[in-house]
Amino acid sequence: MTGSTLWDLVVWRAERTPGATALIQGAEAARDERRIAFGALRERAERVAAGLSARGVRPGSRVVWQLPTRIETVLVSLALARLGAVQSPVLPGYRDHELGQVLRRTRAAFVLVPGRHRGVDHSATARRLARELPAPPAVIEAYAPLPDGDPTTLPAPPTDPDAARWIYWTSGTTAAPRGVLHTDRSLRTAGGHLAAALRLNASDVGSMAFPYAHVAGPDYTVMLLLLGIPAVLLEHFALPAALAPYRRHRVTVAGGATAFYTLFLAEQRKLPPGQRLLADLRLLAGGGAPKPPALYHEVVAELGCQLTHGYALTEAPMVTMGDPHDRAELLATTDGRPPAGTEISIAPGTGEILLRGPVVCRGYLDEPAPFDADGFLRTGDLGRLTPTGHLVVTGRLKDIIIRKGENVSAREVEDLLYRHPDIADAAVIGLPDAARGELVCAVVEQPPGAEALTLDAVTAHLLAQGLARHKLPERLEVLPALPRGATLRKVLKQELRERFGGTERAAGAADPASG
């Protein structure tokens, strides 16, 4: 299958195990669930492709789709892959500002929406935004019902796996979102690396609790097609409601990002000692946000499963992943090793992670490519490689706080804060300060029933953990919940900087380096 398109992989799997379950639409009540086999996945995707073709979608047509995590969404995406259209998935949570930018910048000919979904009339929004454009895209309600047609009318499938037919969007938390250009080859390679890294087998049952419009959507789909295993889709992930389909279908592999691990842990801690939250779960796997080393040990001890964490970004959907067979210390403190073909270089002087290989995107839509002279992608992330070849991600370039000329790693302080029993999660940010350049501010979220925190208690905890005095927070803010993105629930630090950057620092906060 090397060098083939995503659609070739769909055909390959359908021919081998046509009756095996591919996707299960999970629901709290069993009567509300649906499923589709690999053979039907191919057949229905071709009918949807024919229906879209009858509406004017052609090879190379630019199609924006904003659809939730449903079987129908997978069918739409595969149908567009069958047609050879250029598809640009948009997160369901995007509204006028973000969707308008995507439509303008892609110059889309079509936009597919779910109609009214979760109280939002996406059709009305898309039509209103379309009217504002010089060449308004056609708005298609994808679920009313799915487009349908005769597959014999279809053109030949695409054959070039290196054509940029996918446009994914970065989060845009600090600037306008960037359109990341991917190919069938880059997405297929990433999914193949994920399948190999997790060491899954034919008896495994996966799950997708994240938005399918995220770049992890095709990543995970490729893994399912390669292995021939099913996954439970959740249109909206919330606990404890999601536990019913996980238990019903005996999900063995779950995850998404660090926030998902902590949500499962919180539910586990509500149960009597010795009772497992998910009896069949053997592996939590994810990435997309930092993982405190202490969290690894909590998951293994309390949830009774393995935890593997990796490093990825929209521009490279699978860079490293922890090996389930690795030593506990490596799984706790690193982000895994890169697969063959993926090169990681650490820029001298800055420690920035540079990437090169087939999983890396082609660049950005209508923007300069973020590559250096040797063809390495500049990620903006900081890290180091261990003697064993494992990657340790230490933060973002913008997450280095420069206090009185000394560098303070936000990630280092956050990992130590997480060990405090009265802290559920923490974000450390730098705030402007006339005397220091920047001061260190810890913003924390506390678990239910925890005692109120003080800055003195936090600094005493960090000193006891061996943190250098010049790295101690000078300011503490406690929030009911840290602001998070809708996709992988990453903490939105830019919102915290904007919220607290213009206010006076906490009364009584001392200069820790002066003690």
URTALIN-V76790 format. One record per backbone hydrogen bond with DSSP energy under -0.5 kcal/mol. NH is the residue of the N-H (numbers start at 1). CO is the residue of the C=O. E is the energy in kcal/mol with one decimal. If there is no record, write none. Layout:
nh:NH co:CO e:E
nh:NH co:CO e:E
//
This chain:
nh:4 co:1 e:-1.9
nh:9 co:5 e:-1.3
nh:10 co:6 e:-1.7
nh:11 co:7 e:-2.2
nh:12 co:8 e:-2.5
nh:13 co:9 e:-2.3
nh:14 co:10 e:-2.2
nh:15 co:11 e:-2.0
nh:16 co:12 e:-1.0
nh:17 co:13 e:-2.6
nh:20 co:17 e:-1.0
nh:22 co:36 e:-2.7
nh:23 co:36 e:-1.9
nh:24 co:231 e:-2.3
nh:25 co:34 e:-3.3
nh:26 co:24 e:-1.1
nh:26 co:233 e:-2.4
nh:32 co:29 e:-1.6
nh:33 co:30 e:-1.7
nh:34 co:25 e:-0.9
nh:36 co:23 e:-2.1
nh:38 co:20 e:-2.2
nh:39 co:18 e:-2.4
nh:40 co:18 e:-0.6
nh:41 co:37 e:-2.2
nh:42 co:38 e:-1.8
nh:43 co:39 e:-2.2
nh:44 co:40 e:-3.1
nh:45 co:41 e:-1.9
nh:46 co:42 e:-2.1
nh:47 co:43 e:-1.7
nh:48 co:44 e:-2.7
nh:49 co:45 e:-2.5
nh:50 co:46 e:-2.3
nh:51 co:47 e:-2.2
nh:52 co:48 e:-2.7
nh:53 co:49 e:-2.5
nh:54 co:50 e:-2.1
nh:55 co:51 e:-0.8
nh:56 co:53 e:-1.5
nh:57 co:52 e:-2.3
nh:60 co:84 e:-1.9
nh:61 co:58 e:-2.5
nh:63 co:61 e:-0.6
nh:63 co:86 e:-3.1
nh:64 co:110 e:-2.5
nh:65 co:88 e:-1.6
nh:66 co:112 e:-2.8
nh:70 co:68 e:-1.5
nh:74 co:70 e:-1.6
nh:75 co:71 e:-2.2
nh:76 co:72 e:-2.4
nh:77 co:73 e:-2.5
nh:78 co:74 e:-2.6
nh:79 co:75 e:-2.4
nh:80 co:76 e:-2.3
nh:81 co:77 e:-1.9
nh:82 co:78 e:-2.3
nh:83 co:79 e:-1.9
nh:84 co:80 e:-1.3
nh:85 co:80 e:-2.1
nh:86 co:61 e:-3.0
nh:87 co:85 e:-0.7
nh:87 co:165 e:-2.3
nh:88 co:63 e:-2.7
nh:90 co:65 e:-2.6
nh:94 co:91 e:-1.9
nh:99 co:95 e:-2.9
nh:100 co:96 e:-2.5
nh:101 co:97 e:-1.6
nh:102 co:98 e:-2.3
nh:103 co:99 e:-2.6
nh:104 co:100 e:-2.2
nh:105 co:101 e:-2.8
nh:106 co:102 e:-2.5
nh:107 co:103 e:-1.2
nh:108 co:103 e:-0.9
nh:109 co:62 e:-2.3
nh:110 co:62 e:-1.5
nh:111 co:138 e:-2.5
nh:112 co:64 e:-2.8
nh:113 co:140 e:-2.3
nh:114 co:66 e:-0.7
nh:117 co:115 e:-0.5
nh:117 co:120 e:-2.7
nh:120 co:117 e:-1.7
nh:122 co:115 e:-1.9
nh:122 co:120 e:-1.4
nh:125 co:121 e:-1.9
nh:126 co:122 e:-2.7
nh:127 co:123 e:-2.5
nh:128 co:124 e:-2.3
nh:129 co:125 e:-2.5
nh:130 co:126 e:-2.5
nh:131 co:127 e:-1.9
nh:132 co:128 e:-0.6
nh:132 co:129 e:-0.9
nh:133 co:130 e:-1.8
nh:136 co:133 e:-0.5
nh:138 co:109 e:-2.7
nh:140 co:111 e:-2.5
nh:140 co:138 e:-0.5
nh:142 co:113 e:-2.3
nh:142 co:140 e:-1.0
nh:143 co:113 e:-0.6
nh:144 co:141 e:-1.3
nh:144 co:145 e:-1.1
nh:151 co:149 e:-0.6
nh:153 co:150 e:-2.1
nh:154 co:151 e:-1.7
nh:161 co:159 e:-0.8
nh:163 co:160 e:-1.0
nh:165 co:163 e:-1.4
nh:165 co:182 e:-0.7
nh:166 co:182 e:-1.6
nh:167 co:87 e:-2.2
nh:168 co:180 e:-2.5
nh:170 co:178 e:-2.1
nh:180 co:168 e:-4.5
nh:180 co:178 e:-0.7
nh:181 co:179 e:-0.5
nh:181 co:363 e:-2.6
nh:182 co:166 e:-2.5
nh:182 co:180 e:-0.6
nh:184 co:163 e:-0.6
nh:185 co:161 e:-2.5
nh:187 co:183 e:-2.1
nh:188 co:184 e:-2.8
nh:189 co:185 e:-2.7
nh:190 co:186 e:-1.9
nh:191 co:187 e:-2.2
nh:192 co:188 e:-2.3
nh:193 co:189 e:-2.4
nh:194 co:190 e:-2.2
nh:195 co:191 e:-2.3
nh:196 co:192 e:-2.0
nh:197 co:193 e:-2.6
nh:198 co:194 e:-2.2
nh:199 co:195 e:-0.6
nh:199 co:196 e:-0.5
nh:200 co:195 e:-0.8
nh:204 co:201 e:-2.0
nh:206 co:230 e:-2.8
nh:208 co:232 e:-3.0
nh:209 co:207 e:-0.5
nh:214 co:211 e:-1.9
nh:217 co:214 e:-2.6
nh:219 co:215 e:-1.1
nh:220 co:216 e:-2.6
nh:221 co:217 e:-2.2
nh:222 co:218 e:-2.8
nh:223 co:219 e:-1.4
nh:224 co:220 e:-2.2
nh:225 co:221 e:-2.5
nh:226 co:222 e:-2.6
nh:227 co:223 e:-2.2
nh:228 co:224 e:-2.5
nh:229 co:224 e:-0.9
nh:231 co:22 e:-1.2
nh:232 co:206 e:-2.0
nh:233 co:24 e:-3.4
nh:233 co:231 e:-0.5
nh:234 co:208 e:-2.2
nh:235 co:233 e:-0.5
nh:238 co:236 e:-0.6
nh:242 co:238 e:-2.5
nh:243 co:240 e:-1.7
nh:244 co:241 e:-0.9
nh:246 co:242 e:-1.6
nh:247 co:243 e:-2.7
nh:248 co:244 e:-2.8
nh:249 co:245 e:-2.1
nh:250 co:247 e:-0.9
nh:251 co:246 e:-2.4
nh:252 co:205 e:-2.0
nh:253 co:205 e:-2.0
nh:254 co:283 e:-2.3
nh:256 co:285 e:-0.9
nh:260 co:257 e:-1.0
nh:261 co:257 e:-1.4
nh:262 co:258 e:-1.9
nh:263 co:259 e:-1.8
nh:264 co:260 e:-2.2
nh:265 co:261 e:-2.4
nh:266 co:262 e:-2.3
nh:267 co:263 e:-1.7
nh:268 co:264 e:-2.4
nh:269 co:265 e:-2.2
nh:270 co:267 e:-1.3
nh:271 co:268 e:-1.7
nh:275 co:272 e:-1.8
nh:276 co:274 e:-0.6
nh:281 co:278 e:-0.9
nh:282 co:252 e:-2.2
nh:283 co:252 e:-1.7
nh:284 co:306 e:-2.8
nh:285 co:254 e:-2.5
nh:286 co:308 e:-1.6
nh:287 co:256 e:-1.3
nh:292 co:290 e:-0.5
nh:295 co:292 e:-1.1
nh:296 co:292 e:-1.0
nh:296 co:293 e:-0.5
nh:297 co:293 e:-1.2
nh:298 co:294 e:-1.8
nh:299 co:295 e:-2.5
nh:300 co:296 e:-2.3
nh:301 co:297 e:-2.2
nh:302 co:298 e:-2.7
nh:303 co:298 e:-0.5
nh:303 co:299 e:-2.1
nh:304 co:299 e:-0.8
nh:304 co:300 e:-0.6
nh:305 co:299 e:-0.7
nh:306 co:282 e:-2.2
nh:308 co:284 e:-2.5
nh:310 co:286 e:-2.6
nh:311 co:320 e:-1.5
nh:313 co:316 e:-1.9
nh:316 co:313 e:-1.6
nh:317 co:359 e:-0.5
nh:319 co:311 e:-1.9
nh:320 co:311 e:-1.9
nh:321 co:337 e:-1.1
nh:322 co:309 e:-0.9
nh:324 co:197 e:-0.6
nh:324 co:322 e:-0.5
nh:326 co:323 e:-2.6
nh:331 co:327 e:-2.1
nh:332 co:328 e:-2.2
nh:333 co:329 e:-1.8
nh:334 co:330 e:-1.8
nh:335 co:391 e:-3.5
nh:337 co:321 e:-1.0
nh:338 co:389 e:-0.5
nh:339 co:319 e:-0.6
nh:342 co:339 e:-1.9
nh:343 co:341 e:-0.6
nh:343 co:356 e:-3.4
nh:345 co:354 e:-2.5
nh:347 co:345 e:-0.6
nh:347 co:352 e:-3.0
nh:350 co:347 e:-0.8
nh:351 co:347 e:-2.8
nh:353 co:381 e:-3.0
nh:354 co:345 e:-3.2
nh:355 co:377 e:-1.8
nh:356 co:343 e:-1.8
nh:360 co:357 e:-1.5
nh:361 co:315 e:-2.6
nh:362 co:181 e:-2.9
nh:363 co:181 e:-0.6
nh:365 co:179 e:-2.8
nh:366 co:364 e:-0.5
nh:367 co:364 e:-1.1
nh:371 co:369 e:-1.1
nh:372 co:376 e:-2.5
nh:375 co:372 e:-1.9
nh:377 co:355 e:-3.9
nh:378 co:370 e:-2.6
nh:379 co:353 e:-1.8
nh:379 co:377 e:-0.7
nh:382 co:395 e:-3.8
nh:383 co:351 e:-2.3
nh:384 co:392 e:-1.8
nh:386 co:390 e:-2.8
nh:389 co:386 e:-2.2
nh:391 co:336 e:-2.8
nh:392 co:384 e:-2.7
nh:393 co:391 e:-0.5
nh:394 co:382 e:-2.2
nh:394 co:392 e:-0.6
nh:395 co:382 e:-1.2
nh:397 co:380 e:-2.8
nh:399 co:396 e:-1.4
nh:400 co:397 e:-1.1
nh:401 co:399 e:-0.7
nh:401 co:408 e:-2.8
nh:402 co:400 e:-0.5
nh:403 co:401 e:-0.9
nh:403 co:406 e:-2.8
nh:404 co:402 e:-0.6
nh:404 co:436 e:-2.9
nh:406 co:403 e:-2.1
nh:408 co:401 e:-2.5
nh:410 co:399 e:-1.5
nh:410 co:408 e:-0.6
nh:413 co:409 e:-1.6
nh:414 co:410 e:-2.5
nh:415 co:411 e:-2.3
nh:416 co:412 e:-1.3
nh:417 co:413 e:-2.4
nh:418 co:414 e:-2.2
nh:419 co:416 e:-0.9
nh:420 co:417 e:-2.1
nh:423 co:420 e:-1.8
nh:424 co:445 e:-2.9
nh:425 co:445 e:-1.7
nh:427 co:443 e:-2.8
nh:429 co:427 e:-0.5
nh:429 co:441 e:-2.6
nh:431 co:439 e:-2.1
nh:433 co:437 e:-1.5
nh:437 co:433 e:-2.5
nh:438 co:436 e:-1.0
nh:439 co:431 e:-2.5
nh:441 co:429 e:-2.7
nh:441 co:439 e:-0.6
nh:442 co:475 e:-2.7
nh:443 co:427 e:-3.1
nh:443 co:441 e:-0.6
nh:444 co:442 e:-0.5
nh:444 co:477 e:-2.7
nh:445 co:425 e:-2.8
nh:446 co:479 e:-0.6
nh:450 co:447 e:-1.7
nh:458 co:454 e:-2.0
nh:459 co:455 e:-2.7
nh:460 co:456 e:-2.3
nh:461 co:457 e:-2.0
nh:462 co:458 e:-2.2
nh:463 co:459 e:-2.5
nh:464 co:460 e:-2.1
nh:465 co:461 e:-1.2
nh:466 co:463 e:-1.5
nh:467 co:462 e:-2.3
nh:471 co:468 e:-1.7
nh:472 co:469 e:-1.4
nh:474 co:440 e:-2.6
nh:475 co:440 e:-1.3
nh:477 co:442 e:-2.6
nh:479 co:444 e:-2.6
nh:479 co:477 e:-0.5
nh:485 co:490 e:-2.4
nh:489 co:485 e:-0.5
nh:492 co:483 e:-2.5
nh:493 co:491 e:-1.3
nh:495 co:492 e:-0.6
nh:496 co:492 e:-1.2
nh:497 co:493 e:-2.7
nh:498 co:494 e:-2.4
nh:499 co:495 e:-2.2
nh:500 co:496 e:-2.6
nh:501 co:497 e:-1.9
nh:503 co:500 e:-1.1
nh:509 co:506 e:-1.8
nh:512 co:510 e:-0.9
nh:514 co:511 e:-1.8
nh:515 co:512 e:-0.9
//
